[in-house]
Amino acid sequence: MKPMYKKYLKFLFTTVLFLTPLYQQAHAEEMDYSADGERRAKSAGELLVGKPAPDMKITTIDGTVIDLSEVYGKKPVYIKFWATWCIPCREQMPGFEAIYQQYHDQIEVISVNTGINDSVKSVKPFMAKMGLTMPTVIDDGTLARAFQLRVTPQHVLIDKQGLFSYFGHVDDEDFHHQLERAIKQPSVDKVTYASSSAPTTRAYQVGDTLQGLDFTTINDKSLEVKFGHKNSDKVGLVFFGPWCEWYLEETAPESSKACTKVRELLEVKSQSEDMKWVSISTNVWSSVAELHEYKKSYGTSLPIVFDGNGKLFEKFDVNQIPTIILIDKNGRIESKVSVQDSEFENVLASL
């Protein structure tokens, strides 16, 4: 054996020995994230499986209206939540399209982009690149609340009777088994579904006047704000996600930079005595434990509120991260701006 060839084999062997543990570690981390996502999705559907799904009307990006109450009894429904910046969503897209091509006559397949840090400008090119042809809607948060969105991607299956039958995150054997099971279910005469889960009260709008706000922070401390009094403060609400900065750094860098900029700016502004700042976290890919870790990692001093049931995001009609809402001393909502708005940078500069 020639000396150079021996050196090459030694180099190759050494490289394999060095890289194998790294590969195993990366694979293990990927498996951990998948298992964690599946756990969160299952937890979201735990109280819903077996119960009636809502009879909502869903409008796709091409203007087609899908009335779920007319689908129930005829077909099962498969709703998949996703985002363009979500890595496992990207990985599952070829399989998602394959399911639609194979089963769309037997099951109502609905693709739901979460709308979080996404818009028509990002969704349509992504769909074209991925070759997605199924009906797609960009959510404003309404569907996320109705179908208990907690992770991306998230699968939701509704059987022919109109009952929730499955929640999941991974594209595995069990999911496909549940999918085929829903398709093979005999037709039913009796259909059960819940009335539309559209909000019964109007969300707060710019110009509305609030009497007060009452929050509970992740440290279980009550945070009460009253407006219209002599000692009332201005209030700034920051809607965010603890994963925004690090997870979106590669897949949605502009959003990641915006989250960092807002955190750093408000950390300084929070020292002002005439304004109270409160940060409110999404419930997607988030938990109280993760918010404590976020607080520790970034050293933020702002009080953090976990919107576990999504009611605060709904009440203030928020679906973008970050979103900033400013309220004056009398409780009047002065402004609301998100990372998707053209004036976002100007508002940050004005702060």
MIGU-551904 format. One record per residue: x negated, y negated, z negated of N, C-alpha, C, O in turn; chain. Coordinates in steps of 0.05 Angstrom, whole numbers. Layout:
// MIGU-551904
R     nxx     nyy     nzz    caxx    cayy    cazz     cxx     cyy     czz     oxx     oyy     ozz  kette
R       X       Y       Z       X       Y       Z       X       Y       Z       X       Y       Z      A
...
***
This chain:
// MIGU-551904
R     nxx     nyy     nzz    caxx    cayy    cazz     cxx     cyy     czz     oxx     oyy     ozz  kette
R     -17      24       0       0       0       0     -18     -25       0     -37     -27     -16      A
R     -12     -44      18     -28     -68      20     -25     -85      -5      -3     -87     -17      A
R     -47     -99     -13     -46    -116     -37     -24    -137     -36     -10    -142     -56      A
R     -20    -150     -12       1    -171     -10      28    -160     -15      45    -173     -27      A
R      33    -135      -5      59    -122      -8      64    -115     -37      86    -118     -48      A
R      42    -107     -51      45    -101     -80      52    -126     -95      69    -125    -113      A
R      40    -148     -88      45    -174    -101      75    -182     -97      88    -192    -115      A
R      84    -176     -72     112    -184     -65     131    -167     -82     151    -178     -93      A
R     126    -141     -84     144    -124    -100     144    -132    -130     164    -132    -143      A
R     120    -139    -139     118    -147    -167     134    -173    -172     148    -176    -192      A
R     132    -191    -153     146    -216    -155     176    -211    -154     192    -223    -170      A
R     185    -194    -136     213    -187    -133     224    -174    -158     246    -181    -168      A
R     209    -155    -169     217    -141    -193     220    -161    -217     239    -160    -233      A
R     200    -178    -219     200    -198    -241     224    -217    -238     236    -224    -258      A
R     230    -225    -214     252    -244    -209     278    -231    -216     295    -243    -229      A
R     282    -205    -209     306    -191    -216     310    -188    -246     331    -193    -257      A
R     287    -182    -259     289    -180    -289     296    -207    -301     311    -207    -322      A
R     287    -228    -289     292    -255    -301     321    -264    -295     334    -275    -312      A
R     330    -258    -270     356    -268    -262     380    -251    -272     402    -261    -276      A
R     375    -225    -276     397    -208    -285     410    -217    -310     435    -219    -311      A
R     396    -224    -331     409    -234    -356     425    -260    -350     446    -264    -362      A
R     414    -277    -333     428    -302    -326     454    -296    -312     475    -308    -318      A
R     453    -277    -293     478    -269    -279     498    -257    -298     522    -263    -297      A
R     488    -239    -316     506    -226    -335     519    -247    -353     542    -245    -360      A
R     503    -267    -362     514    -288    -379     535    -304    -364     556    -309    -375      A
R     529    -312    -339     549    -327    -324     574    -311    -319     596    -322    -321      A
R     571    -285    -313     594    -268    -309     610    -265    -334     635    -265    -333      A
R     597    -263    -356     611    -260    -382     626    -286    -389     649    -284    -399      A
R     614    -309    -382     628    -334    -387     652    -337    -370     673    -346    -378      A
R     650    -328    -345     672    -329    -326     695    -311    -336     719    -319    -335      A
R     688    -287    -346     708    -269    -357     721    -281    -382     745    -278    -386      A
R     705    -295    -399     716    -308    -423     736    -329    -415     758    -330    -427      A
R     730    -346    -395     749    -366    -386     774    -354    -375     796    -364    -380      A
R     772    -332    -360     795    -319    -349     813    -308    -371     837    -310    -370      A
R     800    -295    -390     815    -284    -413     829    -306    -429     851    -303    -438      A
R     814    -328    -433     826    -350    -448     849    -362    -432     870    -369    -444      A
R     846    -365    -406     868    -376    -390     892    -358    -391     915    -367    -392      A
R     888    -331    -390     910    -312    -391     924    -314    -418     949    -313    -419      A
R     908    -316    -439     920    -319    -466     938    -343    -468     960    -342    -479      A
R     928    -366    -457     944    -391    -459     970    -388    -443     991    -397    -451      A
R     968    -376    -419     991    -374    -402    1012    -355    -415    1036    -361    -415      A
R    1002    -333    -426    1021    -315    -440    1034    -328    -464    1058    -324    -469      A
R    1018    -344    -478    1029    -358    -501    1050    -378    -493    1070    -382    -507      A
R    1046    -391    -470    1065    -411    -460    1092    -397    -454    1113    -409    -458      A
R    1091    -373    -443    1116    -360    -435    1127    -341    -456    1148    -329    -452      A
R    1114    -339    -479    1122    -320    -499    1152    -323    -507    1166    -304    -511      A
R    1160    -348    -511    1188    -353    -520    1208    -356    -497    1232    -359    -501      A
R    1197    -355    -472    1215    -359    -449    1222    -333    -434    1243    -331    -421      A
R    1204    -313    -434    1209    -289    -420    1235    -276    -429    1239    -272    -453      A
R    1253    -270    -410    1279    -259    -416    1300    -280    -419    1324    -273    -422      A
R    1293    -306    -418    1312    -327    -421    1318    -340    -394    1301    -338    -376      A
R    1340    -354    -391    1347    -366    -366    1328    -388    -357    1320    -405    -373      A
R    1321    -388    -332    1304    -409    -320    1322    -432    -312    1346    -428    -308      A
R    1311    -456    -309    1328    -479    -302    1337    -479    -273    1325    -465    -256      A
R    1359    -493    -268    1371    -494    -241    1362    -519    -225    1378    -531    -211      A
R    1337    -526    -228    1327    -551    -217    1326    -551    -186    1324    -530    -173      A
R    1327    -575    -175    1323    -579    -147    1294    -589    -143    1286    -608    -156      A
R    1280    -575    -125    1252    -581    -121    1248    -592     -92    1256    -578     -73      A
R    1236    -615     -90    1231    -627     -63    1202    -624     -55    1184    -633     -70      A
R    1197    -611     -33    1170    -606     -24    1158    -631     -10    1173    -651      -6      A
R    1132    -631      -5    1119    -654       7    1129    -660      36    1124    -682      46      A
R    1142    -641      48    1153    -646      75    1183    -654      74    1196    -656      95      A
R    1193    -657      49    1221    -666      46    1242    -645      43    1265    -651      40      A
R    1234    -620      44    1253    -598      41    1261    -595      12    1244    -596      -6      A
R    1287    -592       7    1298    -589     -20    1304    -559     -25    1319    -547     -10      A
R    1292    -548     -46    1298    -521     -55    1314    -522     -80    1305    -531    -101      A
R    1339    -513     -78    1358    -512    -101    1356    -485    -114    1366    -465    -103      A
R    1343    -483    -137    1338    -458    -150    1364    -443    -157    1365    -419    -156      A
R    1385    -458    -163    1410    -445    -170    1422    -430    -146    1437    -411    -150      A
R    1414    -438    -122    1424    -424     -98    1406    -400     -91    1414    -382     -76      A
R    1381    -400    -102    1363    -378     -97    1368    -355    -116    1367    -332    -108      A
R    1374    -362    -142    1379    -341    -162    1402    -323    -152    1422    -333    -142      A
R    1399    -297    -156    1418    -278    -147    1412    -266    -120    1420    -244    -113      A
R    1396    -281    -104    1389    -272     -77    1360    -262     -77    1354    -241     -66      A
R    1342    -278     -88    1314    -272     -88    1302    -278    -116    1312    -295    -130      A
R    1280    -264    -122    1264    -273    -145    1249    -298    -137    1248    -304    -113      A
R    1237    -312    -156    1222    -336    -151    1194    -334    -162    1190    -326    -185      A
R    1174    -342    -146    1147    -342    -155    1137    -371    -153    1134    -382    -131      A
R    1131    -384    -176    1121    -411    -177    1092    -410    -187    1086    -398    -207      A
R    1074    -423    -171    1046    -423    -179    1037    -452    -182    1038    -467    -162      A
R    1028    -459    -206    1016    -485    -211     987    -485    -205     973    -465    -211      A
R     976    -506    -193     948    -508    -186     939    -537    -183     956    -555    -184      A
R     913    -541    -180     902    -568    -176     878    -565    -157     865    -544    -156      A
R     873    -586    -141     851    -584    -122     824    -582    -136     805    -571    -125      A
R     822    -593    -161     797    -593    -176     792    -568    -193     772    -565    -205      A
R     812    -550    -193     811    -526    -209     796    -504    -195     805    -495    -174      A
R     774    -495    -207     757    -475    -194     771    -448    -190     771    -437    -168      A
R     784    -436    -211     798    -411    -206     821    -414    -187     829    -394    -174      A
R     833    -438    -186     855    -442    -166     844    -439    -138     856    -426    -121      A
R     821    -450    -133     808    -448    -107     802    -419    -100     807    -410     -78      A
R     792    -404    -120     785    -376    -116     810    -359    -109     808    -340     -94      A
R     833    -367    -120     857    -351    -117     873    -358     -92     891    -344     -84      A
R     866    -380     -78     882    -390     -56     885    -370     -33     907    -367     -22      A
R     864    -356     -24     867    -337      -3     888    -315     -10     904    -307       7      A
R     887    -306     -35     906    -286     -44     934    -297     -46     953    -283     -40      A
R     936    -322     -53     962    -336     -55     975    -337     -28     999    -331     -25      A
R     960    -345      -8     970    -347      19     978    -319      30     998    -316      44      A
R     962    -299      23     968    -272      31     994    -262      19    1010    -249      33      A
R    1000    -269      -6    1025    -262     -18    1048    -275      -4    1069    -263       2      A
R    1045    -301       3    1066    -315      17    1071    -302      44    1095    -298      52      A
R    1050    -296      59    1054    -284      86    1067    -257      84    1083    -250     102      A
R    1061    -242      64    1072    -215      62    1100    -214      50    1117    -198      59      A
R    1106    -232      31    1131    -229      16    1151    -252      19    1172    -251       6      A
R    1145    -272      35    1162    -296      34    1191    -291      41    1209    -307      34      A
R    1197    -269      56    1225    -262      62    1239    -249      38    1263    -248      37      A
R    1223    -239      19    1234    -224      -3    1233    -239     -30    1247    -233     -49      A
R    1216    -260     -31    1213    -276     -55    1209    -305     -48    1195    -312     -29      A
R    1222    -323     -64    1219    -351     -59    1192    -360     -71    1189    -362     -96      A
R    1173    -366     -54    1146    -374     -63    1145    -405     -63    1149    -417     -42      A
R    1138    -416     -86    1136    -446     -88    1109    -453    -100    1102    -445    -122      A
R    1094    -468     -84    1068    -478     -92    1071    -505    -106    1083    -524     -94      A
R    1062    -508    -131    1065    -533    -145    1037    -544    -153    1024    -534    -171      A
R    1030    -565    -139    1006    -579    -148    1014    -596    -172    1034    -609    -172      A
R     998    -594    -193    1005    -607    -219    1008    -637    -217    1022    -649    -233      A
R     995    -649    -196     996    -678    -194     976    -692    -213     972    -716    -211      A
R     964    -677    -231     944    -688    -249     918    -694    -233     905    -675    -224      A
R     911    -719    -231     888    -728    -216     888    -718    -187     868    -713    -175      A
R     913    -715    -177     917    -708    -149     938    -725    -137     954    -738    -151      A
R     939    -726    -110     959    -741     -95     962    -729     -68     948    -710     -61      A
R     980    -740     -51     983    -730     -24     956    -732      -9     950    -714       7      A
R     940    -752     -15     915    -756      -1     895    -734      -7     878    -728      10      A
R     897    -722     -30     878    -700     -37     891    -672     -31     877    -653     -24      A
R     917    -671     -34     931    -645     -31     932    -635      -2     926    -612       3      A
R     941    -653      16     944    -644      44     918    -635      56     918    -614      69      A
R     896    -649      54     870    -639      65     862    -613      52     851    -595      66      A
R     867    -610      26     860    -586      12     876    -562      23     864    -541      28      A
R     901    -566      28     918    -545      39     909    -537      67     909    -513      74      A
R     902    -557      82     893    -551     110     867    -536     109     863    -517     124      A
R     849    -543      91     823    -530      89     827    -501      80     813    -483      90      A
R     845    -497      62     850    -470      51     869    -453      68     872    -429      63      A
R     882    -466      88     900    -452     105     926    -444      91     938    -423      96      A
R     936    -462      73     960    -456      58     984    -466      73     985    -488      83      A
R    1004    -449      76    1028    -455      92    1054    -453      76    1076    -458      87      A
R    1053    -446      51    1078    -442      35    1089    -469      27    1075    -489      27      A
R    1115    -470      20    1127    -495      10    1112    -506     -14    1107    -491     -33      A
R    1105    -531     -14    1089    -543     -35    1101    -569     -45    1111    -585     -29      A
R    1100    -573     -71    1109    -597     -83    1087    -609    -101    1071    -594    -112      A
R    1086    -635    -102    1067    -649    -121    1083    -657    -145    1101    -674    -142      A
R    1077    -646    -168    1093    -651    -192    1088    -678    -204    1066    -689    -202      A
R    1108    -689    -217    1105    -714    -232    1106    -709    -262    1107    -727    -278      A
R    1104    -683    -269    1105    -675    -297    1131    -661    -304    1132    -648    -324      A
R    1151    -665    -288    1178    -653    -293    1177    -623    -293    1187    -609    -311      A
R    1165    -612    -272    1163    -583    -269    1145    -571    -290    1150    -549    -301      A
R    1123    -585    -296    1104    -575    -317    1118    -572    -343    1113    -552    -358      A
R    1136    -591    -350    1150    -588    -376    1171    -567    -375    1175    -553    -394      A
R    1185    -564    -352    1206    -544    -350    1195    -516    -350    1209    -497    -360      A
R    1171    -512    -339    1160    -485    -337    1135    -481    -355    1119    -463    -350      A
R    1133    -498    -375    1113    -495    -396    1084    -492    -385    1070    -473    -393      A
R    1076    -511    -368    1049    -510    -358    1028    -514    -380    1030    -533    -396      A
R    1009    -496    -382     988    -498    -402     960    -494    -390     940    -502    -402      A
R     959    -481    -366     933    -476    -353     936    -479    -323     958    -480    -313      A
R     913    -480    -310     913    -479    -280     893    -458    -272     871    -458    -282      A
R     901    -440    -255     928    -436    -244     946    -423    -265     937    -410    -284      A
R     972    -426    -261     991    -412    -278    1013    -400    -260    1026    -414    -245      A
R    1017    -374    -263    1038    -360    -249    1064    -359    -265    1063    -354    -289      A
R    1086    -364    -253    1112    -360    -266    1130    -344    -247    1135    -352    -224      A
R    1141    -322    -257    1159    -305    -242    1187    -307    -255    1190    -305    -279      A
R    1207    -310    -237    1235    -311    -246    1250    -289    -230    1248    -288    -206      A
R    1264    -271    -244    1276    -248    -231    1302    -256    -216    1310    -280    -217      A
R    1314    -237    -203    1338    -243    -186    1362    -253    -203    1380    -266    -193      A
R    1361    -246    -228    1383    -254    -246    1379    -283    -256    1397    -294    -268      A
R    1356    -294    -250    1351    -322    -258    1337    -323    -286    1338    -344    -299      A
R    1325    -301    -294    1312    -300    -320    1282    -300    -317    1271    -288    -299      A
R    1268    -315    -335    1239    -314    -334    1229    -285    -339    1239    -272    -358      A
R    1210    -276    -323    1201    -248    -326    1171    -246    -331    1162    -225    -340      A
R    1156    -267    -324    1127    -264    -326    1113    -291    -326    1120    -309    -311      A
R    1092    -293    -343    1074    -316    -342    1046    -306    -342    1039    -287    -357      A
R    1028    -317    -326    1001    -308    -325     982    -328    -313     990    -350    -303      A
R     957    -321    -313     936    -339    -303     918    -326    -282     910    -338    -262      A
R     912    -301    -286     893    -287    -268     908    -272    -246     932    -265    -249      A
R     895    -268    -224     906    -253    -201     896    -225    -203     877    -217    -190      A
R     909    -209    -221     900    -182    -226     921    -161    -220     942    -168    -209      A
R     915    -136    -226     933    -114    -220     960    -117    -234     981    -111    -222      A
R     960    -126    -259     984    -130    -274    1002    -150    -261    1027    -147    -259      A
R     990    -173    -252    1006    -193    -238    1020    -182    -213    1043    -187    -209      A
R    1005    -167    -197    1016    -156    -172    1037    -135    -178    1056    -132    -163      A
R    1033    -121    -200    1054    -101    -208    1080    -116    -216    1101    -107    -208      A
R    1077    -138    -230    1101    -153    -238    1114    -166    -214    1138    -168    -213      A
R    1098    -174    -195    1108    -187    -170    1125    -166    -155    1147    -173    -146      A
R    1114    -142    -151    1129    -122    -136    1153    -112    -151    1174    -105    -140      A
R    1151    -112    -178    1173    -104    -195    1197    -123    -191    1220    -115    -189      A
R    1190    -149    -190    1211    -170    -187    1224    -167    -159    1248    -171    -156      A
R    1208    -161    -139    1218    -159    -112    1237    -134    -109    1257    -136     -95      A
R    1229    -112    -122    1244     -87    -120    1269     -87    -138    1285     -68    -136      A
R    1272    -107    -155    1296    -107    -172    1321    -107    -155    1323    -123    -136      A
R    1341     -91    -162    1366     -90    -147    1380    -117    -148    1377    -132    -167      A
R    1395    -122    -127    1411    -147    -126    1430    -148    -150    1440    -127    -159      A
R    1437    -171    -159    1455    -174    -182    1479    -191    -175    1477    -209    -158      A
R    1501    -185    -188    1525    -201    -184    1526    -224    -204    1535    -246    -198      A
R    1516    -218    -228    1516    -238    -249    1490    -253    -250    1469    -241    -252      A
R    1491    -279    -247    1467    -296    -247    1468    -314    -272    1489    -326    -278      A
R    1446    -316    -286    1444    -332    -309    1422    -353    -306    1399    -345    -299      A
R    1428    -378    -310    1407    -398    -309    1415    -421    -327    1438    -426    -334      A
R    1394    -436    -336    1399    -458    -354    1405    -483    -338    1398    -486    -315      A
R    1419    -502    -351    1424    -527    -338    1397    -542    -334    1378    -536    -347      A
R    1397    -560    -315    1373    -574    -308    1360    -586    -333    1373    -597    -351      A
R    1333    -584    -334    1318    -593    -357    1308    -622    -353    1289    -631    -365      A
R    1321    -637    -335    1314    -664    -330    1317    -680    -356    1336    -674    -372      A
R    1300    -699    -362    1302    -714    -387    1329    -728    -390    1340    -739    -371      A
R    1340    -727    -415    1366    -739    -420    1364    -769    -425    1384    -783    -423      A
R    1340    -778    -432    1336    -807    -437    1315    -817    -418    1297    -803    -410      A
R    1318    -843    -412    1299    -856    -393    1272    -859    -406    1270    -867    -429      A
R    1251    -854    -391    1224    -858    -401    1218    -888    -404    1231    -904    -390      A
R    1200    -895    -422    1193    -923    -426    1180    -934    -400    1165    -921    -386      A
R    1187    -959    -394    1177    -972    -371    1163    -998    -380    1168   -1008    -401      A
R    1146   -1009    -362    1133   -1035    -367    1155   -1056    -370    1173   -1058    -354      A
R    1154   -1071    -392    1175   -1091    -398    1193   -1083    -420    1206   -1100    -432      A
R    1195   -1056    -426    1211   -1047    -448    1199   -1056    -474    1175   -1060    -476      A
R    1216   -1059    -494    1207   -1067    -521    1212   -1044    -541    1234   -1034    -543      A
R    1191   -1036    -555    1192   -1014    -574    1195   -1026    -602    1183   -1047    -609      A
R    1209   -1011    -619    1211   -1019    -647    1187   -1011    -663    1178   -1025    -681      A
R    1176    -988    -656    1153    -977    -670    1144    -951    -658    1158    -940    -641      A
R    1122    -941    -668    1111    -915    -659    1102    -900    -683    1093    -911    -703      A
R    1105    -873    -682    1098    -857    -705    1083    -832    -694    1095    -816    -679      A
R    1058    -829    -701    1042    -807    -692    1031    -790    -715    1030    -799    -738      A
R    1022    -766    -709    1007    -749    -727     981    -741    -713     982    -729    -692      A
R     959    -748    -725     933    -743    -712     925    -714    -716     938    -699    -731      A
R     903    -706    -703     893    -679    -705     882    -673    -733     878    -650    -740      A
R     879    -694    -749     870    -691    -777     894    -691    -796     891    -693    -820      A
R     918    -688    -784     943    -687    -799     948    -713    -815     961    -713    -836      A
R     939    -735    -804     944    -761    -816     966    -775    -801     967    -775    -776      A
R     985    -787    -816    1007    -801    -804     997    -829    -795     983    -843    -810      A
R    1005    -836    -771     997    -862    -760    1022    -877    -751    1033    -870    -730      A
R    1031    -896    -766    1056    -910    -761    1050    -938    -752    1034    -952    -765      A
R    1063    -947    -731    1059    -974    -721    1087    -987    -719    1105    -977    -707      A
R    1089   -1011    -731    1113   -1027    -730    1107   -1053    -715    1087   -1066    -720      A
R    1126   -1060    -698    1122   -1085    -682    1141   -1107    -692    1160   -1102    -706      A
R    1134   -1131    -683    1152   -1154    -689    1148   -1166    -717    1165   -1182    -725      A
R    1127   -1158    -731    1122   -1169    -758    1098   -1187    -757    1083   -1188    -738      A
R    1095   -1202    -779    1073   -1222    -780    1046   -1209    -777    1028   -1220    -764      A
R    1043   -1185    -789    1017   -1172    -788    1015   -1150    -767     996   -1133    -768      A
R    1033   -1150    -748    1033   -1129    -727    1008   -1132    -709     999   -1155    -705      A
R     999   -1110    -699     976   -1110    -681     984   -1103    -653    1005   -1091    -649      A
R     968   -1111    -634     972   -1101    -607     963   -1071    -608     947   -1063    -625      A
R     974   -1055    -589     968   -1027    -589     960   -1018    -561     973   -1027    -541      A
R     940   -1002    -559     931    -991    -534     933    -960    -536     922    -948    -554      A
R     947    -948    -517     950    -919    -516     933    -909    -493     935    -918    -470      A
R     916    -889    -498     900    -877    -478     907    -847    -475     903    -832    -493      A
R     919    -840    -452     926    -812    -447     903    -799    -433     893    -809    -412      A
R     894    -776    -443     869    -764    -433     870    -734    -436     889    -722    -446      A
R     848    -721    -427     844    -692    -431     815    -688    -440     797    -700    -429      A
R     811    -671    -460     784    -667    -471     764    -655    -451     740    -655    -455      A
R     774    -643    -429     758    -630    -409     752    -648    -385     736    -641    -368      A
R     764    -672    -385     762    -689    -361     734    -696    -353     727    -694    -329      A
R     717    -703    -372     690    -712    -365     672    -689    -355     659    -692    -335      A
R     671    -667    -370     652    -646    -362     663    -627    -341     647    -619    -323      A
R     689    -621    -341     699    -602    -321     702    -614    -294     696    -602    -273      A
R     710    -640    -293     714    -653    -267     689    -665    -255     690    -677    -234      A
R     667    -662    -269     642    -675    -261     634    -667    -232     624    -683    -217      A
R     639    -642    -225     631    -632    -199     655    -632    -180     652    -638    -156      A
R     679    -624    -189     702    -620    -172     718    -646    -167     732    -648    -146      A
R     717    -665    -186     731    -690    -182     715    -712    -196     723    -723    -216      A
R     692    -718    -185     673    -736    -198     683    -764    -205     676    -775    -225      A
R     700    -775    -188     711    -802    -193     728    -802    -218     727    -820    -234      A
R     744    -781    -221     761    -779    -245     744    -775    -270     750    -786    -291      A
R     723    -758    -267     705    -753    -289     692    -779    -298     690    -785    -322      A
R     682    -795    -279     669    -821    -286     689    -840    -299     681    -855    -317      A
R     714    -840    -290     734    -857    -301     739    -850    -330     742    -867    -347      A
R     740    -824    -336     745    -815    -364     722    -823    -382     726    -832    -404      A
R     697    -821    -372     674    -829    -387     674    -859    -392     669    -868    -414      A
R     680    -874    -371     680    -903    -373     701    -913    -393     695    -931    -409      A
R     725    -901    -392     746    -908    -411     738    -902    -439     742    -918    -457      A
R     727    -878    -444     719    -870    -471     698    -890    -482     700    -899    -505      A
R     678    -895    -466     656    -912    -475     666    -941    -480     658    -954    -500      A
R     683    -951    -462     693    -978    -465     710    -981    -490     707   -1000    -505      A
R     728    -962    -494     747    -964    -516     734    -958    -543     744    -967    -564      A
R     712    -944    -542     697    -940    -567     687    -967    -577     685    -971    -601      A
R     680    -984    -559     671   -1011    -566     695   -1028    -574     695   -1042    -594      A
R     716   -1027    -557     739   -1044    -562     754   -1036    -587     768   -1053    -599      A
R     751   -1011    -596     766   -1002    -620     756   -1016    -645     769   -1015    -666      A
R     733   -1029    -644     722   -1043    -667     737   -1070    -671     734   -1083    -692      A
R     752   -1078    -651     767   -1103    -653     789   -1101    -674     802   -1080    -676      A
R     792   -1121    -690     811   -1120    -712     840   -1127    -704     858   -1123    -719      A
R     843   -1138    -680     870   -1147    -672     884   -1127    -653     905   -1133    -642      A
R     872   -1103    -650     885   -1084    -632     879   -1056    -642     856   -1049    -648      A
R     900   -1039    -642     897   -1011    -650     897    -994    -625     914    -997    -607      A
R     878    -976    -624     876    -957    -601     882    -929    -611     872    -920    -632      A
R     898    -915    -595     905    -887    -601     902    -871    -576     912    -878    -555      A
R     887    -849    -578     884    -831    -555     902    -807    -557     905    -795    -579      A
R     916    -800    -536     936    -779    -536     928    -758    -515     925    -764    -491      A
R     924    -734    -524     914    -712    -507     936    -696    -494     957    -690    -506      A
R     932    -689    -469     949    -670    -455     948    -643    -468     930    -637    -483      A
R     969    -626    -463     969    -599    -474     959    -579    -453     959    -555    -459      A
R     950    -588    -430     939    -570    -409     910    -565    -415     894    -584    -418      A
R     903    -539    -418     875    -531    -425     865    -545    -450     841    -552    -451      A
R     882    -550    -469     875    -565    -493     888    -553    -518     908    -539    -516      A
R     875    -558    -541     885    -549    -566     874    -567    -588     855    -583    -583      A
R     884    -565    -612     874    -581    -634     845    -575    -639     829    -593    -644      A
R     838    -549    -639     810    -541    -644     791    -553    -623     770    -562    -629      A
R     800    -553    -598     783    -564    -576     781    -595    -579     761    -606    -571      A
R     801    -607    -589     800    -636    -593     781    -644    -616     768    -664    -615      A
R     780    -627    -636     761    -631    -658     732    -628    -646     714    -644    -653      A
R     728    -609    -629     702    -605    -616     695    -629    -598     673    -638    -597      A
R     715    -638    -584     712    -662    -567     703    -686    -584     684    -700    -577      A
R     717    -690    -605     711    -713    -623     682    -711    -634     668    -731    -636      A
R     674    -687    -641     648    -682    -651     626    -686    -629     606    -699    -634      A
R     631    -675    -605     612    -676    -584     607    -704    -573     584    -712    -568      A
R     629    -719    -570     626    -746    -559     624    -768    -580     619    -791    -574      A
R     628    -761    -605     625    -780    -627     646    -802    -626     640    -824    -636      A
R     669    -797    -615     690    -818    -613     703    -822    -640     707    -804    -656      A
R     709    -848    -646     722    -855    -672     751    -860    -669     765    -864    -688      A
R     761    -861    -644     790    -866    -640     807    -844    -651     799    -820    -649      A
R     829    -850    -664     847    -829    -674     858    -813    -650     865    -825    -629      A
R     859    -787    -652     868    -770    -630     894    -756    -638     897    -745    -660      A
R     913    -757    -620     939    -744    -623     941    -722    -602     936    -727    -579      A
R     949    -698    -611     952    -676    -592     982    -674    -584     999    -669    -602      A
R     988    -678    -559    1016    -677    -550    1023    -648    -543    1026    -641    -519      A
R    1026    -632    -563    1029    -603    -559    1054    -596    -543    1053    -576    -528      A
R    1075    -610    -546    1100    -604    -531    1104    -622    -507    1124    -619    -493      A
R    1086    -639    -502    1087    -656    -478    1107    -679    -480    1112    -693    -460      A
R    1119    -684    -503    1140    -704    -506    1129    -732    -503    1143    -750    -493      A
R    1105    -737    -512    1094    -764    -510    1087    -771    -481    1093    -793    -471      A
R    1076    -752    -466    1071    -756    -438    1097    -761    -423    1099    -777    -405      A
R    1118    -746    -431    1145    -749    -419    1157    -776    -427    1168    -790    -410      A
R    1155    -784    -452    1167    -808    -462    1155    -833    -448    1170    -852    -443      A
R    1129    -832    -442    1116    -855    -429    1112    -850    -399    1099    -866    -386      A
R    1124    -828    -389    1123    -822    -360    1095    -822    -350    1088    -836    -331      A
R    1078    -806    -363    1050    -804    -356    1044    -777    -345    1052    -756    -355      A
R    1029    -776    -323    1020    -751    -311     991    -752    -301     982    -733    -289      A
R     978    -775    -305     950    -778    -295     932    -782    -319     939    -793    -340      A
R     907    -772    -315     887    -774    -336     862    -788    -324     851    -778    -304      A
R     853    -811    -336     865    -825    -358     886    -845    -350     886    -854    -327      A
R     904    -851    -368     924    -872    -365     923    -890    -389     921    -880    -412      A
R     924    -916    -385     922    -935    -407     948    -952    -408     957    -962    -387      A
R     960    -953    -431     985    -969    -435     979    -990    -457     970    -983    -479      A
R     985   -1015    -451     981   -1037    -470    1007   -1048    -480    1025   -1053    -464      A
R    1010   -1050    -506    1035   -1059    -519    1028   -1083    -536    1009   -1083    -552      A
R    1044   -1105    -534    1038   -1129    -549    1048   -1127    -578    1060   -1107    -585      A
R    1044   -1149    -593    1051   -1148    -621    1081   -1146    -626    1090   -1136    -647      A
R    1097   -1154    -606    1126   -1152    -609    1137   -1126    -599    1162   -1122    -599      A
R    1119   -1108    -590    1128   -1082    -581    1135   -1080    -552    1144   -1060    -542      A
R    1129   -1102    -537    1134   -1102    -508    1112   -1088    -493    1088   -1094    -497      A
R    1119   -1069    -476    1099   -1056    -459    1089   -1075    -438    1104   -1081    -419      A
R    1065   -1084    -440    1054   -1104    -422    1044   -1092    -396    1049   -1103    -374      A
R    1031   -1069    -397    1020   -1057    -373    1016   -1027    -376    1014   -1017    -398      A
R    1014   -1015    -353    1009    -986    -352     993    -981    -327    1001    -988    -305      A
R     970    -968    -330     953    -964    -306     939    -937    -309     930    -929    -331      A
R     937    -923    -287     923    -897    -287     900    -897    -267     897    -916    -252      A
R     884    -876    -268     861    -873    -251     870    -873    -221     853    -879    -204      A
R     895    -866    -216     904    -865    -188     912    -893    -177     916    -896    -153      A
R     914    -912    -195     923    -939    -186     900    -956    -176     878    -954    -187      A
R     905    -972    -156     884    -989    -144     874   -1010    -163     851   -1018    -160      A
R     890   -1018    -182     882   -1039    -201     868   -1028    -226     863   -1044    -244      A
R     863   -1002    -226     852    -990    -250     826   -1003    -259     822   -1010    -282      A
R     807   -1007    -240     781   -1018    -247     784   -1047    -256     770   -1056    -274      A
R     803   -1062    -245     807   -1090    -253     818   -1091    -281     810   -1109    -297      A
R     835   -1073    -288     846   -1072    -316     824   -1066    -335     823   -1078    -357      A
R     807   -1047    -329     785   -1040    -347     767   -1065    -350     757   -1070    -372      A
R     762   -1079    -328     745   -1103    -330     757   -1124    -348     743   -1138    -362      A
R     784   -1126    -346     798   -1147    -362     797   -1141    -392     800   -1159    -408      A
R     793   -1115    -399     792   -1107    -427     766   -1117    -439     761   -1112    -463      A
***
